[in-house]
Amino acid sequence: MRLRTALLATALAAALAGFAAPAAAQAIMTREIPNAGGLQMTEVKVTLAPGQIGHPHHHGGFLVAYVLKGTVVSQVEGEPEHTWHVGDSWIENPGAHHVVSRNGSATEPAEFLVVFVAPKGTVLTTPDP
């Protein structure tokens, strides 16, 4: 159980490394995917405060994000900026340069679920220098 708690804490820190101010996060789970060559799935629910802005960053694994509450503005380099609403989802490929990430509202929080799939031990989020 201690190892699982440590893995979830590490996953949370990695997932949120791109945000200017600490985003509230809830670790859902980290689990190795059976028969998938050492791939691991990590789920994190992220809550952004009103107006919260993230720094540009890269993700080490594939991810799927799903908006649970509010609006999230996101852009991967080379793609148009997009505003995502409740029920919307998007994907980012490993190594994608995430250049925009922010809460779309100055008055309401936003929540989204992120599911990372990456080789075990991969750094999930690396802020730009």
N, C-alpha and C positions, 0 to 999 in steps of 0.2 A: 504494500500500500504506500509506503514512503517513496519508493521508486516511481510509482504512478503519479503521486503528488508532485515530485520533483520534475518529472517529464511534462506535466501540465503547466507548471510554473514557467519552465523554460519555453514551452510553446507559446504561452501568453506573452512573455517578454519579446519573443521574436516576432510574433504577429503584430504587435503594437509599436514596434520600433520606429515606424514611419510617421507617427503622430507628434505634432509640436507639443501638445499638452497630453498628459496621460489620458487615454480613453479608458472608460470603465469597460471591463471585460469579464466574461464568465467562461471558464473552461468547461466545455461539454465533455470531450473525451479525446484521448490519443490512443490509437490502437493499430497494431500491425495488421495489414491486410493479408489473410491467409493465401498461400500459393501465388503471391504476386511479386516474388523476387526481392523481398526486403522493403517493399513500399509500406508506408505508414499513413494513416488518415488522422488528421487533427481537426477538431471542430471547436470554434471559438465564437461566442456571441459578443459583438462589439457595440457599445453605446457611445455615440458622439454627442457632446454637449452642443447646445445651440451655437451655431457659427464656428464650430471647431474645424480647424484646417490641419491637414497632414502634410508632411514633407515628402518630396519625391523619394522613391525607394524602388528596390527590386525584390521580387519574390523568388525563392529558391525552388519552389514546387509549383505544380498546377493548382489552381484554386477555382472554386465556385463560390460566389457570394449571392446572398438572397436577402432582400430588404424586408424586415419585419415591421418597422415603424418609421414614419417620417420620409425624408428624401435624402439621398446620398448622391453627390456629384463625383464622378470618377472619369479619369482619362488615362489610357495607356498610350505611350509614345507612338505616333504614327496613326492614331485613330482619333476620331472626333470626341470632344468632351460630351458626356451624357449625364442626364439627371435621371436617376432611378427612383421609383416609387414603390410603395408597399406591394409586395407580390412579384416584383421584377427581380431578375437574376442576371448575372454576367459571369464570364470566365476570364481568367488570365493565364497565359502559358508560363512555364518556368522561364525565369530570366527576363520576363517582360518588365519594361521600365514604366512604373506607375508614376505619372507626372502630376496628376491632380487627384486629390482625395479630400473631400470635405462634407460637412453637414450642409444640406441645401437650404436650411432654415436658420435664421438668426434668432428665432424665438422658441422653436420646438426641438427636442432631442431626436436623434435618429438611431435606429438599431438595425444591425444586419448580422446574419450568420455567415461565417466563412468556413469552408471546408477545404483544407489543404490536403493534397496527395503528393508525397515526396519520399525519396529514399530515407530510411531511418537515419537520423543524425544530421539531416540537411538543415542549414540555417534558413528559416522560412521567410524572414524579412530582413533586408539590409538597407539602411538609410543611405542616400547619396552622401558622398564626402562633403 
